Amino acid sequence: MENQKYPIGLQSFSEVRGGQYLYIDKTEGVYNLVKEKKYVFLSRPRRFGKSLFLNTLKSFYQGRKELFEGLFIYDKMPFEAHPIIHISFDKLDYAKYDLTELLKYELRKIASLHEIALEGVHLKQFFYDLCEKLHAKTGKKVVILIDEYDHPILHFLEKLNYDKAEEMRETIRDFYSVIKSLDDHIQFFFLTGISRFTKVGLFSVLNNIDDISFQRKYATICGYTQTELEVYFLEKIAEIGQEHGISYEACIEKIKVMYNGYSWDGIQRVYAPFSTLKFMSEMEFKNHWFTTGTPHFLLKLLSPKFQYQVEDIWVSDTLFDSYEIRRLHPISLMFQTGYLTIKEKKGDNRYLLNFPNQEVREAFLQFLGGEYAKKQPYKMDN
């Protein structure tokens, strides 16, 4: 186990596979999506493996079968190369440059790789022209992969700049408005993000998209199940148990209490990948998630409207769609950012929310509680 490399923070499937990093096989999710879906949206908190899963889809649609040897999907589907439009919004310098021009630049780069000249003036004209010409030139329909679509919006929300956040939303909305008219040219469309800005019109232009965020079949598409943990980390868990002077079984239980518990269907539960990999690497039971997994605007927005009661809250499904830019609901915000998760579901639209695990609960009490009390985090132990 000493030589096992963990893909902490890595988002490239080819790097993970080619670099001999540990890879938890999530290609059954790729198989199901490719077979059953065309337009897909997936919402998960930060550091939950969305980007790596999207990049796995990219490698599949590049036809790179050699990267999938030994994985679930390897001998179950043909690997056919398609032209790909892949844009990661978290990689764009929209704080410094105009987002519309940045997106045009990204589309021009893709067009240049295929020796295509784009026509038009407006962003959506560029997008349409690129998809149409990629399809015509290659004879293959286009795969569109958009990662962290809401990153520009959240960036300005973090600064409490609502006007700029709305400007970002309108640019992104305009960008996607052409998708429905491109149906004949699109093979597959996959969109990831943290938030579901359904109430502000963003998804009105994508009303044909299938939100799989709460679908039971895809509840474990990101994150590690208990079975996956015990299969892929078997030797490491035994080593950690020995290091801490506890049995394998006791070590499993302690890991479960500390890091397991995320759920999007109220039944199946998963570990956050970042915390799990950091724990396995450092072999210490501590808070690995908060410092990198928490958007700072949560501290700014939640403390003025702080609610002491955030455990065992029953909500309706409308809460998950009420992520409005100028009226952020604190409980919806906590769910979107991973502080709360679904513990139980009743009927079609009633959900019990609670902290997923001890790590997140401690993070909330120490940091958000500290912000509310205007104390330093280390002073919140009592």
C-alpha positions in Angstrom: 0.0 0.0 0.0 2.9 2.4 0.4 3.2 2.8 -3.3 -0.5 3.4 -4.0 -1.1 6.9 -5.4 -4.3 8.7 -4.6 -5.8 11.1 -7.2 -6.3 13.9 -4.7 -7.6 16.9 -6.7 -7.0 15.3 -10.1 -9.8 15.8 -12.7 -8.2 14.2 -15.7 -9.3 10.6 -16.3 -6.4 9.9 -18.6 -4.0 11.2 -16.0 -5.5 9.1 -13.3 -5.4 5.9 -15.5 -2.1 6.6 -17.2 -0.4 7.7 -13.9 -1.4 4.5 -12.1 -3.5 6.3 -9.6 -6.2 4.5 -7.7 -9.5 4.8 -9.7 -12.8 3.8 -8.2 -14.7 2.4 -11.2 -17.7 4.7 -12.0 -18.0 3.6 -15.6 -21.3 1.8 -15.1 -22.7 5.3 -14.7 -21.1 6.3 -18.0 -22.7 3.2 -19.6 -26.1 3.9 -18.3 -26.1 7.6 -19.2 -24.8 7.0 -22.8 -27.5 4.3 -23.3 -30.4 6.1 -21.8 -29.9 9.8 -21.9 -29.1 12.7 -24.2 -29.3 15.9 -22.2 -28.2 15.6 -18.6 -27.7 17.8 -15.6 -25.9 16.7 -12.4 -25.7 18.8 -9.2 -23.2 17.9 -6.5 -21.2 19.9 -3.9 -17.6 20.9 -4.6 -14.9 18.3 -4.3 -17.3 15.5 -5.0 -15.8 14.1 -8.3 -18.1 15.8 -10.8 -15.2 17.0 -13.0 -13.5 13.6 -13.0 -16.7 11.9 -14.0 -17.3 14.4 -16.8 -13.7 13.9 -17.9 -14.4 10.1 -18.0 -17.3 10.8 -20.3 -14.9 12.9 -22.5 -12.4 10.0 -22.7 -15.2 7.6 -23.7 -16.4 9.9 -26.5 -12.8 10.4 -27.6 -12.8 6.7 -28.3 -9.9 6.0 -26.0 -10.8 2.4 -25.2 -7.3 1.6 -23.9 -7.9 3.8 -20.8 -10.9 1.7 -19.8 -9.3 -1.7 -19.8 -10.5 -3.7 -16.8 -13.4 -1.3 -16.1 -17.1 -2.1 -16.2 -17.8 -0.4 -19.6 -14.7 -1.8 -21.5 -16.4 -4.7 -23.4 -20.0 -3.5 -23.2 -20.1 -0.6 -25.7 -18.4 0.5 -28.9 -15.9 3.3 -28.4 -16.5 5.8 -31.2 -14.7 9.2 -31.4 -17.0 12.2 -31.6 -16.1 15.9 -31.9 -16.2 17.4 -28.4 -16.9 20.8 -27.0 -15.6 20.8 -23.4 -15.7 24.0 -21.4 -14.9 24.3 -17.7 -16.4 27.5 -16.4 -14.2 27.4 -13.2 -11.1 27.7 -15.5 -12.3 31.0 -17.1 -10.9 34.3 -15.9 -14.3 36.0 -15.9 -13.3 38.2 -12.9 -10.9 40.0 -15.2 -12.4 39.6 -18.7 -15.8 39.7 -20.2 -17.5 36.3 -20.0 -19.0 36.5 -23.5 -15.6 37.2 -25.0 -14.1 34.4 -23.0 -16.6 31.9 -24.2 -16.1 33.1 -27.8 -12.4 32.5 -27.4 -13.0 29.0 -26.1 -15.2 28.2 -29.1 -12.6 29.7 -31.5 -9.9 27.4 -30.0 -12.0 24.3 -30.6 -12.9 25.5 -34.1 -9.2 26.1 -34.8 -8.3 22.5 -33.8 -10.7 21.3 -36.5 -9.6 24.0 -39.0 -13.1 25.5 -38.9 -13.8 29.2 -39.4 -16.7 30.5 -37.3 -19.3 33.0 -38.6 -21.6 35.4 -36.9 -21.2 38.1 -34.2 -23.2 36.9 -31.2 -22.1 34.2 -28.8 -25.0 31.9 -29.6 -24.3 32.3 -33.3 -20.7 31.1 -32.7 -22.0 28.1 -30.7 -24.5 27.1 -33.3 -22.0 27.5 -36.2 -19.4 25.4 -34.4 -21.7 22.5 -33.7 -23.2 22.5 -37.2 -19.7 22.6 -38.8 -18.2 20.0 -36.5 -21.0 17.6 -37.4 -20.6 18.3 -41.1 -16.9 18.0 -41.2 -16.5 14.8 -39.0 -19.8 13.1 -39.9 -20.3 12.6 -36.2 -22.7 14.4 -33.9 -21.2 16.7 -31.3 -20.7 15.9 -27.6 -21.0 19.0 -25.3 -19.5 18.8 -21.8 -19.9 21.8 -19.6 -18.3 21.7 -16.1 -19.2 24.0 -13.2 -21.7 26.0 -15.2 -22.6 28.2 -12.2 -19.1 29.0 -11.1 -19.2 32.7 -12.5 -22.5 33.2 -10.7 -21.3 31.8 -7.4 -18.1 33.8 -7.7 -19.9 37.1 -7.6 -22.5 35.9 -5.1 -19.5 35.2 -2.8 -18.6 38.9 -3.1 -22.3 39.8 -2.5 -22.3 41.4 -5.9 -25.8 40.5 -7.0 -25.9 42.7 -10.1 -22.7 41.0 -11.5 -24.1 37.6 -10.6 -27.2 38.3 -12.6 -25.1 39.5 -15.5 -23.2 36.2 -15.4 -26.5 34.3 -15.3 -27.9 36.2 -18.4 -24.7 35.5 -20.4 -24.8 31.8 -19.5 -28.5 31.7 -20.3 -27.9 33.2 -23.7 -25.1 30.7 -24.3 -27.4 27.8 -23.7 -30.4 29.2 -25.5 -29.3 27.7 -28.8 -29.1 24.1 -27.5 -32.6 23.1 -28.4 -32.2 24.2 -32.0 -29.1 22.1 -32.3 -30.7 18.8 -31.5 -29.9 17.2 -34.9 -26.2 18.0 -34.3 -25.9 16.8 -30.7 -25.0 13.3 -29.6 -24.8 14.0 -25.9 -25.0 17.0 -23.6 -23.7 16.9 -20.0 -23.8 19.8 -17.6 -22.5 19.9 -14.0 -22.8 22.5 -11.2 -23.4 23.0 -7.5 -26.7 25.0 -7.9 -30.0 24.6 -9.5 -31.0 28.1 -10.6 -34.3 26.9 -11.9 -36.3 29.8 -10.5 -34.4 32.5 -12.3 -35.0 31.3 -15.8 -31.6 29.7 -16.6 -33.2 26.2 -17.1 -36.1 27.6 -19.0 -33.9 27.5 -22.1 -32.9 24.0 -21.2 -36.3 22.5 -20.5 -35.4 19.3 -22.3 -32.6 18.5 -19.8 -32.9 15.5 -17.5 -31.8 16.4 -14.0 -30.4 13.1 -12.6 -29.3 14.7 -9.3 -32.0 13.0 -7.2 -32.6 9.9 -9.4 -32.0 6.7 -7.5 -30.2 5.0 -10.3 -27.5 7.7 -10.3 -27.4 8.4 -6.6 -23.9 6.9 -6.3 -22.5 8.2 -9.6 -20.1 10.4 -7.6 -18.7 9.6 -4.2 -17.7 6.2 -2.8 -20.2 3.6 -1.5 -19.5 1.6 1.6 -18.8 -1.5 -0.6 -16.4 0.5 -2.8 -14.6 1.8 0.3 -14.1 -1.7 1.7 -13.0 -3.2 -1.6 -10.7 -0.5 -2.9 -9.1 0.4 0.5 -9.1 -3.0 2.2 -5.4 -3.1 2.9 -5.1 0.6 3.7 -7.9 0.4 6.3 -6.2 -2.5 8.0 -3.0 -0.5 8.0 -4.7 2.6 9.5 -6.4 0.4 12.1 -3.0 -1.0 13.1 -1.6 2.5 13.2 -4.3 3.7 15.6 -4.3 0.5 17.7 -7.9 -0.5 16.8 -9.3 -3.5 14.9 -10.3 -3.5 11.3 -14.0 -3.5 12.2 -13.6 -0.6 14.6 -11.6 1.3 12.0 -14.3 0.8 9.4 -17.0 2.0 11.9 -15.0 5.1 12.8 -14.4 6.0 9.1 -18.1 5.6 8.5 -19.1 7.9 11.3 -16.6 10.5 10.3 -16.9 10.6 6.5 -19.9 8.6 5.2 -23.5 9.8 4.9 -24.1 11.8 1.8 -27.3 10.8 0.0 -29.5 12.2 -2.8 -32.3 9.5 -2.6 -32.5 9.0 1.2 -31.4 5.4 0.9 -27.9 5.0 -0.7 -25.1 6.8 1.0 -21.6 7.8 -0.1 -18.3 9.2 1.1 -17.1 12.5 -0.3 -14.0 11.5 -2.5 -11.8 14.4 -1.4 -12.1 13.7 2.4 -11.8 10.0 1.8 -8.6 10.2 -0.3 -7.0 12.8 2.1 -7.8 10.5 5.1 -6.3 7.5 3.4 -3.2 9.5 2.4 -2.6 11.1 5.8 -4.1 8.3 8.0 -5.6 10.9 10.4 -9.2 11.3 11.6 -9.6 15.0 11.0 -11.5 17.5 9.0 -10.2 17.4 5.5 -13.2 18.7 3.7 -14.1 22.2 5.0 -11.0 24.2 4.0 -11.4 23.3 0.3 -15.0 22.3 0.1 -16.7 25.3 1.5 -17.5 28.4 -0.5 -16.8 31.5 1.6 -20.0 33.2 0.7 -21.8 30.6 2.8 -20.2 32.2 5.8 -21.2 35.7 4.7 -24.8 34.9 3.7 -25.8 32.4 6.5 -24.6 34.3 9.6 -27.0 37.3 9.2 -29.9 34.9 8.9 -28.5 32.2 11.1 -30.8 29.4 12.2 -29.9 27.3 15.3 -32.1 24.4 14.2 -30.4 22.9 11.1 -30.7 19.2 12.1 -33.6 16.9 11.3 -35.4 19.5 9.1 -38.3 18.3 7.0 -38.6 20.1 3.7 -40.5 19.8 0.5 -38.8 19.3 -2.9 -39.6 23.0 -3.8 -36.7 24.0 -1.5 -34.2 22.4 -3.9 -35.5 24.6 -6.7 -35.6 27.9 -4.8 -32.0 28.9 -5.3 -32.7 32.5 -6.3 -29.9 34.9 -6.7 -31.3 37.7 -4.5 -33.2 35.5 -2.1 -31.0 32.7 -1.1 -32.6 30.3 1.4 -30.1 29.4 4.1 -31.3 25.7 4.2 -31.2 25.4 0.5 -27.8 27.0 0.5 -26.5 24.5 3.1 -27.8 21.6 1.0 -26.3 22.8 -2.2 -22.9 23.3 -0.7 -22.9 19.9 1.1 -23.5 20.9 4.7 -26.8 19.1 4.7 -27.9 15.9 3.0 -31.0 13.8 2.6 -31.4 11.4 5.5 -34.9 10.1 4.7 -37.6 10.6 2.0 -41.4 10.3 2.5 -43.7 10.1 -0.5 -42.7 12.0 -3.6 -41.8 15.4 -2.2 -40.9 15.3 1.6 -37.2 15.1 2.6 -35.5 14.9 6.0 -32.3 16.9 6.0 -29.4 16.6 8.4 -25.6 16.8 8.5 -24.1 13.9 6.5 -21.4 13.0 9.0 -19.3 14.0 12.0 -16.7 15.8 9.8 -19.3 18.2 8.3 -21.1 18.7 11.6 -17.9 19.7 13.4 -17.1 22.0 10.5 -20.4 23.7 10.8 -20.2 24.2 14.6 -16.6 25.4 14.5 -16.6 27.7 11.5 -20.2 28.8 10.9 -20.9 28.9 14.6 -17.7 30.9 15.1 -18.7 33.4 12.3 -22.1 33.9 13.9 -20.6 34.4 17.4 -17.9 36.6 16.0 -15.3 34.3 17.5 -12.3 32.5 16.1 -13.0 28.9 15.1 -10.7 27.5 17.8 -12.8 29.3 20.5 -15.9 27.4 19.6 -15.0 24.1 21.3 -17.2 24.7 24.4 
